[in-house]
Amino acid sequence: MTKYDLRQRSYGFSVKLVKFLNRLSTSRLSAPLFNQLLRSGTSIGANIEESDSSPSRKDFKHKLTISKKEAAETVYWLKIIIDAEVLKNQNNVSRANEILKEAEELLKILGSITRKL
């Protein structure tokens, strides 16, 4: 996968995540979980974008490593939300599982790239 494709894929992931979270009703319990998920999930693409204008290979790797960490955190929050049954609607659970799969794929891609750098 080229860097351009990763940029597009991470951007698309962020858009899907924002749309998904925007449709959910929140409670006192779910709001902090959704906020953490939103922050980590959108940070993946933001750090990939930032890596594109890195002045050095070291900084490029650092930004992609941050993206990888954010992807891992996103996977964590999605698993918590799914396994703790925060989502009551089965359609929302199915959508969350789709988003989880994409987050896990981004994590694998970023892991592979950072290992090779």
C-alpha positions in Angstrom: 0.0 0.0 0.0 1.4 3.4 -0.9 1.6 6.3 1.4 -1.1 8.1 -0.5 -3.5 5.1 -0.1 -2.7 5.0 3.7 -3.6 8.7 3.9 -6.9 8.2 2.1 -7.7 5.0 4.1 -7.0 6.7 7.5 -9.0 9.7 6.4 -11.9 7.5 5.4 -11.7 5.7 8.7 -11.9 9.0 10.6 -15.0 10.0 8.7 -16.7 6.7 9.3 -15.9 6.9 13.0 -17.2 10.4 13.3 -20.4 9.6 11.5 -20.9 6.4 13.6 -20.4 8.3 16.9 -22.5 11.2 15.8 -25.5 8.8 15.4 -25.2 7.3 18.9 -27.1 8.6 21.9 -24.8 9.1 24.9 -25.2 8.6 28.6 -23.0 9.7 31.5 -21.2 6.4 31.2 -20.8 6.2 27.4 -19.8 9.9 26.8 -16.2 9.6 28.1 -15.7 6.3 26.3 -16.9 7.7 23.0 -14.8 10.8 23.5 -11.6 8.7 24.0 -12.5 6.7 20.9 -13.1 9.8 18.9 -9.8 11.3 20.0 -7.6 8.3 19.3 -9.4 7.3 16.1 -9.1 10.6 14.4 -5.5 11.0 15.6 -4.4 8.1 13.5 -4.9 10.0 10.2 -3.8 13.3 11.7 -0.4 11.9 12.6 -0.1 10.2 9.2 -0.8 13.6 7.6 1.8 15.2 9.8 4.4 12.5 8.9 4.1 13.5 5.3 5.7 16.8 6.0 8.4 15.5 8.3 11.8 17.1 7.8 13.7 13.8 8.5 13.3 10.1 8.4 13.5 9.9 12.2 10.6 12.4 12.6 8.7 10.5 9.9 9.1 7.2 11.8 8.2 9.0 15.1 4.9 10.3 13.6 4.0 6.9 12.2 4.8 5.3 15.5 2.4 7.7 17.2 -0.3 6.7 14.6 0.4 3.1 15.4 -0.1 3.8 19.1 -3.3 5.7 18.4 -4.6 2.8 16.3 -3.9 0.4 19.2 -5.7 2.7 21.6 -8.6 2.9 19.2 -8.8 -0.9 19.0 -8.8 -1.0 22.8 -11.7 1.5 23.2 -13.8 -0.2 20.5 -13.3 -3.6 22.3 -14.4 -2.0 25.6 -17.5 -0.4 24.1 -18.4 -3.7 22.3 -17.6 -6.1 25.1 -19.1 -4.0 27.9 -22.3 -3.9 25.9 -22.4 -0.1 25.8 -24.2 -0.3 22.5 -27.7 -1.5 22.9 -28.7 -1.6 19.3 -27.5 -4.7 17.3 -27.0 -2.6 14.2 -24.7 -0.3 16.2 -22.8 -3.4 17.5 -22.4 -4.7 13.9 -21.1 -1.3 12.7 -18.7 -1.0 15.7 -17.3 -4.5 14.7 -16.8 -3.3 11.2 -14.9 -0.2 12.4 -12.9 -2.4 14.8 -11.8 -4.6 11.9 -10.7 -1.5 10.0 -8.8 -0.2 13.0 -7.1 -3.6 13.4 -6.0 -3.5 9.8 -4.6 0.0 10.1 -2.7 -1.1 13.2 -1.2 -4.0 11.2 -0.3 -1.7 8.3 1.3 0.9 10.6 3.2 -1.9 12.5 4.6 -3.2 9.3 5.7 0.2 8.1 7.3 1.2 11.3 9.2 -2.1 11.6 10.7 -1.6 8.1 11.8 2.0 8.8 
